[in-house]
Amino acid sequence: MGIRSPLPYKFRKYAPNKLRGGLNFAFGGTGVFDTGNLQPNLTTQIGFLQGLIKDGVYTKRDLKSSLALVAVSGNDYGTYTSTGGSEQGLPSFISKVVNQMAIDLKLIHDTGVRRVLVTTLQPIGCLPTVTVTSSYQQCNESQNSAASFHNQLLQRAVTALNNNTKDSSFLILDIFSAFNTALKSKRDFTGNSKLKPCCIATSSDANCGSLDENGKALYTVCKKPTSTFFWDMFHPTQAGWRAVYLTLRSSLNRIFL
């Protein structure tokens, strides 16, 4: 977005002078619902904001001039699959996720924040953890279709919120299209499979960053991370995010202007 990343919520007591620049309430691996990693879900994160407002950290004036970014990256669906969720039951579960997102977006508005920006779900079928089955050669269109369904429901939910809420502006940032554009572009990351990550585990029970009992790395890292779109099995590199950002730049300019 071209702005400095806000202070993480857990560090708020150590840098109170930075609270005026906003806070990042996100926790890694969390979702709209609980994802089994004992980290606070989206509703709980919003509760942290409500607590700060109650304590007088942020005023009504602060909130009215603020923008809240809500980014849901699909951890709910990873948990659904890993805990035995069926393909037939996925559409119903997607509806539950988006319905709860709509409730949470309204909760943020009710705190006094007037602009709430929510991202679409990226093409999760293009993540290396999925494309590894094709040697990182092609995306899984079934999973991308599920992401598209999520995004369609989200668009409807945001439209309904804007129609039913006074003095509000619920906005969507189309990460899905931006990822697709960046991945299909022939201008960047030439000579490399854009679906292959830079950091790859060397065994099935390891991850990027894993070490054995002797401290030996159980992963390899490519020579030029700036030439790869993905860093590990889930996350883009800085260069990958830059490619996405350049696609989104005109949309962001409209939002901030």
N, C-alpha and C positions, 0 to 999 in steps of 0.2 A: 504493500500500500504506500510505500515511500515514507513511512513514519517509523520512529524508533519503537521497538517492541516494548509494550508496557511491562512494568515490574510484575513478576510472578506473585500470586496471592500469598504464598507461604513465606515470602520475604518482606511482607508489608511492615512488620514491626522493626525490621533492621534498617529500613530506608524510608521513614515516614515522610521525608521531604519530597519523595518522588510520587506520592500517591495522587498528586494533582494531575499527573500525566496519565492517569488511568491504571487499571490492574488487569492482569491476565489470569483468569480464573481456571484455565484449562489444566487438566491432568492427563498425562500420557496413558493411552490405552483405554480411556473411559468412553462411555456412550450415552445415549439418551436414557437407557435403562442400565442396570448394573451389569458389568461385563465379567465379574468374577475375579477382578484383580484388587479388590478392597479399596478402590479409589472412588471419590465422590462422582456420582452421575450428574447429568446436566441440571436436573432440578435442584440438587444439593448445591451445585456451584452457584446457581442463581440465589439460593438461600444465603450464601456467603455475602453476596452483594446486598441483599436485604438487611443483613445484620450490620453491615457498615453504614448503611443509610440510617438505621435505627440509632446507631451510636454517634451520628452526626458527622461522620467522616465526609460524606457527600451531601450537598444541599439540593433542593429542588432545582435551583438555577444551574448547578453543575450538571445534573441529569438531563435537563431540558436541552442543553447545548452539546450533549454527548452522543456518540454513536456506539452501539453494541454490535460486535461481530460474533455470530454463532456459527461454528464450524463443526459439522458432524461428518466424520470420515469413514464410517462404515464398521466400526468396532462391534456394534450390535449384531451385524450380520455375520461377522466372523465368529462371534460367540454362539449365535444361533446354529451355525453349521457345525462347529466343533462339539456342541452338546447334543447332537443327534437330530437337529431340526430337519424336516423333510423338504424336498423341493416343492411338493404340492402345497405345503403349509406356508411357504415363503411369502406369497402375495398378501396373505392375511397378516403375517407378522410385519411386513413393510407398512401396511396400513396402520398398525398399532404404533410403530415407531414414529411415523409422520403425524399421527393424531396427537401423540404426546409432545412432539416438537411444537405443534401449534399452540398447545397449552403453555409450554415454556416460553415461547415467543411473546405470548400475551402477558405472562408473568413479568417479563422484562419491561414491557411497555407500562405495566401497572406500577412499576417502581418510579416512573417519571421520565424514563428514556424515550425520546420521541422518534429516533431513527434506529431501527433494528435491521441489521444486514445479516442474511443467512446464506450460506453457500450451498450449492447443489452438491450431490454426491459425485465424486470423480468416477471415471470408468474403471471400476474395481476389477474388471476382467483383464485389465492391462497391467496390473501390479505383478512384479516379478514372482511373488509367491504363487501366482496362478499360471503365469506364462512359462514357468520352469518346466512344466509338463510337455511343452512344445519346443524345448531348448531355447526359450526366449524369442521365438519366431513369430508368434501370433497371439492376439488377445482372445479371451474366452467370451464369445458373443452372448452366451446365455447369461453370464454374470453381468455383462454390460446392459443387457435388456432389463435385468432386475434393477440396476442403478437408474436406468431411464424411467422405470415405473415409479421408483422412489421420487425422482425429480418431478414427474408429472403430478403426483399427489401433493408434493410440496408447493408447486406453483398454484394449485387450486386452494390450498390452505392459506397461502399468503394473500391471494386475491380476496378470499373471504375475510381475512383479518382486516385488510384495508377497507373493505366495504362496511364492516361492522364496528370499527373502532374510530372514534373521533380523535382529531388532532394527532394523527399518527402517520408514520411512513415505514412500512415493512418492505424491505428491498431484497432482491435475490442477486447473488453474485454467481454467475454461471461457470463454475469450476469444471463441470463435465465437458462443455464445449471447448474451454480453454486447453484442457489436457489433450483432447482429441486433436485440436489444431496443432499444438506443439509437437505431439508425437508423430503427426503425419507430415510435418514440415520437412522439406529436403535441405533447408538452409543450415540447420544446426546438427551437431553430433554426427557429422558425416563419417563413414567408415566404421561405425559401431551400430550394433543392434540397440535401438533405444529402449528395448524391453529388458536388456541384460543389466543387472546392477553392477556397481563398481566393487562393492564389498560382498564377498560370497563365502559362506561357511564351507569348511572342508569335510564335514561329516553331517549326517542326517539329524543328529541330536544336538547340533551346535547352531549358533547364530552369529551374525556379524558382531565382532567384539568378544566372543567367547574365548576363554583360555582353559588349558588343561591344568591338572594338579601341579604341574611344574612351571606354569606360567607361559607355556608355549601357545602361540596364537593358533586357534582352530578356524581361521578364516584367511582369505587373501584379499588384497586391495589392489585395484588397478593403478596403473602408473599416472593416469591423467583423469582425476575425478571431474575436471571441468569439461571433459569430452563425453561424459555419460549423463543420461537423463536421470536415472535412478541411482541412489546411494546404496540402499540395502533392499531387502525383499518387499519393503512397504513404502519407503520415503524417497522423494526426489532429492537430488543433489541441489546445491545452491544454484548451479547452472540450469538444472531442470526447472526449479522454481522461477528463475529469471525468464526462461522461455514462456512459462505459463503467464507470468506477470505482464510480459510485453503484449501478449494477446488480450489481457484484461485491462490494459492501461486506459483505453478510451472509456470503458465502463466505469472504472474507478474515478476518472476525472469528472464524469457526470455526477457521481455520487457525492464527491467532496465539494464540487462547485455548486 
